[in-house]
Amino acid sequence: MEKPRESNVERLRTGILEMIEELGLGFGDRLPTEKEMVERFQISRPTLREALKLLEQEAVIDSHQGKGRFLAAGALLSIARPITKFESVSQMVSSHGYTAETRLLGFSAVPADAVTAERLAVAEGTPLVRVERLRSSGGQPLVYSVDWLPRALLGDGLEGTPDWSGSLVALLDRVGRRPVASTANVRAVLLPDEVSGLHGLEEFGPALLIEEVCYAACGTRVIYAMDYHRGSAFSFSFVRK
């Protein structure tokens, strides 16, 4: 499976978190200056500021005019995988220590109904691609997912038939529509009876359903997703602002 590429800003964001850990910084401590970080990471100041902005949005750092940047309460969540951090389901599964195995349960071309049309900001009847997958590890089902993408987004920029069992983030990246942010609703549910019966998931148990709309950098809505995370396998932390 093709692994989604990280941007320079995302890699730098990770590097800054590693620097924070390496320096032993804690809540309220001051980060090195922009000049020091530019020299440390050998990057431009605009790129550094973009990465720092991401960390501010995640409540990892606070910026104080004339004083510098300081570690905020969100820094304490960096190891606990805050749900506010955008990442693909496969990345999330791997981050919890599992070796992700993806099984394609089905894909089809479908017209947008009232719900999917509203979530993706398209007209009812717009052609969508519906992808249904199951992530497992060592034979243990972990995440049942259904994703909808506007067919027009894929255009003619893809050669051959896409591998729908692979990364949708990487697929959209190839046509210039890589998801970079999302909005989500979270609730505790059970798998729908028809899903658990059809796919042999009767022992899946309670799930944390994350219903998510993903956006490209231009603001276009590119994925509407419903991801059922097995409750006994995952825990998430939240940043409240």
N, C-alpha and C positions, 0 to 999 in steps of 0.2 A: 504494500500500500504506500502510495506517495505521501510523504510527510509534508504538512503545510510549512511554507517558508516563513521565517520570522523576518520582520522588517528591521532596519538598522535601529530604529527607535525602540522596538520591542526588545532587541538584544541588549541595548544600552540600559533599558529599564531593569532587565535581569541583572546586568553587571553592577548597577547601583545598589540593588538589594544585596548582592554578594559582597560588595564593598562595606555596606552597613554591618553585615554579619562579621566580616573579617576585622573591622575596626572595633567591634564590640560596642557599637552605639546602642543606646536605649532610649526609651521615651523621654522627650525633652532635650536630648542631646543635639548639638549643632552639626550639620553636615559640612564637609569641606566646601570651600568657596568654588564658584563656577570656574575660576582660573585653575584651581588645583584639579578639578575633575576633568576639565578640557585636556590638561597635560597628562593626567593619569590614563584616560581612555583614548587619547589621540583622536578626538572627534571635534567637529565644529560646535561653536556655541549655540547656534539655532537647533541643531540636533539634540544637544544636551537639554536645552530648555523644553523641547517637545517631550523628552523622556521624563523630565521632572514634572511636567504638567500632568502626565499620566499618573504619576505617583501622588500628586496632589488630589486628583480626582478620586483616587482609591483611598484617600485619607491616610496615606502612609507618611506623608510629610506635610508640614505647614510652612508657608512662606510669609515672612514678616519684613515689610519694606524697610530697608536700611539696616536690618539686623541679620538677615540670612535665612536659611531654611533649617527647620528642626524636625526631629522625628515625632510623628503624631501617634495617636492611639492605634491607628490602623496598621502601624508597623508590627504590632504584636500579633497580627493575624496572617502575616506573610507565609508562615509555615502551615497554617491551618486551612489554606486554600479558600480565601473569601469568595463567596458566590458572586461578588460584584466584579470579579476579574473575567473578562471575556476570553473564552477558549473553546475549542471544539470538544465534542463529547469524548473522542478518542484521547485527546490531550488530558482531559479531566480524569478519565479512567486511569491513564498511565501515572498521573500525578498522585493518585492514591495508592500506588505501588502494585497495580495489577498489570498483567500483560494482556493488552486488549486484543480480542479476536472478534472480527466483525462478520456476521452472517446476513446476507441480503435475503429478506423475507419476501420482497416484492417491489416492483416499481411500475408505474403506469402514468399515462397522460390522462388528466382529468380536468374538467372545467371548474373554475373557482365557484364555490358555493358562497352563501352570504357571509359565513364566518371567515373563510380563508380570503375572500375578496377584501373584507374590511381589514384584516390583519396585514395584508400585503399591499393595501392601498391600490387595488386594481378593480376593474369592473367585473361584476358577476359574469361568469361564462368565459373569462380569460383563460387560455390554455395554461395549465400548471403541470409540473412533474411531481408526482407523489412518490416518495422513497420510504420504505419501511425496513428497518434493520434491527438486529439484536446484537449488543456487545456482551461478550462473555469473557471469562478468564478461568482456565483450567476446567472448562465444562460447566462452570457456574454462571447462570444468566445474571447480568448486572444492570444493563440499561436497555429498555425497549424504546425505540425512537420512531417517530413519523415526521418527515420533513416535506414541506411543499416549497417549490421554487417556480417563479414565472418562467415559462419555456422561452420567452423572447429574450431573456437575459443571456441565454447561452448562445444565441445567434448562430453564426457560421464560424465561430472562432475555435471550434473543437474539431479535431480530426478523429474519425471513426466513432464508435459507440462508447460513451463514457463508462467508466467502471463505477457503477452506483454503490458498490460495497466499499469504495474508497472514500477519501476525504472530500466532502462537499466544499469545505473552505479552500482546499487546493484547486478544486475544479473551477470555482468562481474566480479564484486568483488568476487562472489562465486566461480568463476573458475580461480581466480588469475590474472585477466586481467582488474583490475579497471582503468578507465581513470584518469589521473592525470594532463594532460596538453592538449592544443589544439592550432591549428592555424585556423584563421577564416578570411573570406572576408565578408564585410558588404555593402549592398546597399539597396536603397529604391525602392520598387516594389509594384505591386498589386498582389493579389492572382491569380493564373492561372484560366481562365474562367471555365475550366472543374472542378476544385476543388470547387470553390465558388458555382457553379450550383448544383453539386452532393451532397454537404453537407449543403446546405442552408446557405452559408456564404456571400450572396450578399451584406450585410451591413458591412462587415469586414473593408472595407476602405483601405487606404494606409498602407503598412506594411514595417517593417525593416527586411529584410531577412539576417540572419546570416548563412552563409554556412561554416560548421566547420568540421575539421578532428581531431578526438580525439586519443590520444596516451596513452598507458599503460607505466608504469615505465621502462619497458624493451625496449621501443622504438617502439613496435608493434602498427600499426594503427588498432584501434578497432571499431570505429564508424565513418561513414560519415553521417553528418546530414544537413538537410535544415530546418531551423526554421523560420517561418514567424510570427513576433511579431506585434500585432496590434498597429499601430502608435499612436492612441489616448490613449493607455493604458500604454505605457512604454516610458521611456527616459533613456539613457545611457551616461556615461562619458567615456572619453578616456585618457589614459596616453601616451604621445608621447615622445619617447626617441631619 
